[in-house]
Amino acid sequence: MKQHKRAGLVLLVSLTLAQMSCLKDSPNNASPSGSNNVVEFQNSSIPVSYTSVFPQYDNGISIKNDTGSFPVNLNYTGQISTAPQDIKITLATNQNALDSFNSDQGTPYVMPPTDAISFSTSATIAKGTRQVTIRIVVNTAAPDFDYSSAYALPLTITQSTYGIVSSNFGTAIYSFTPLNKYDGSYALTEKLTGWGAYSIDDGTTFKWPNNIGFVTSGQFSNTTSDPNWGSLFLAFSPSGGTTAFGATTPQFTFDANDKLVSVVNTTPDDGRGRKLAIDPAVTDSRYDASTKTIYAAFIMYQNGRPNQYVRDTLVYKSAR
């Protein structure tokens, strides 16, 4: 008798895991409402989490001439594979949903300014089809737009002219990050002078062994990240190991003509007083748009130690 119960338990667990796997792997969302005719938000990317109170889709938006966009998919699922008639769907933003999501996930998302977002609040799934896509347009030139804010657009299907709105996928959270033209993964070569410590010889050139992330922090500014360390160490020793002068994360800022106008250290001060500044002796630090290459000459100042002169060449490889 105990063996039969154990076998039944194993079977139940197996079926449960199989159902979870199907939900994760399926390109289509599914509602447990029991209706055969359902309208819903459809995946526009892999959901960030399968356990959040609402599905979240995260978008990196390439910005050109101050605007970019991302897709929102609306889907019909029913007794037949396509919509039996035109289905008009009405959408609205939902602050309560965003508040609930933030509470559930511990996230700091805020609604984008109304003048920075535009989209159609209605869409039609045409008869004989099963999906329609609208695009959310983001205008980073809006007066209140802030690159440092964590923006997310919470959308709810408020009405459908056919079928019912999915109880699980009738609301979705669309977080997004604008990416300026400098954003991407770069190969880094550095030349360091002025410091004899840590086996760094004057004039020695080092090649970073990983792609360096150049991460948008403003319309014309980017911080750096490394896939292994999280922040950018300024150099490697000749033996191939990291140097001992610590993690220093530069933020590079350009002007509208792609000239590098400032470099600052965004890593919290550890008592050594590490500060970065443009090297005034090098006047051509810049971003070369034709080759997608960044040339940066700057100085690291540190309490009680000689100045470290850094010459960076970052060559674009791919999107992050």
Salt bridges, closest charged atoms under 4 A:
ASP183 OD1 - ARG320 NE 2.78
ASP258 OD1 - LYS181 NZ 2.90
ASP270 OD2 - ARG274 NH1 2.77
ASP279 OD2 - ARG311 NH2 2.81
ASP284 OD2 - ARG286 NH1 3.61
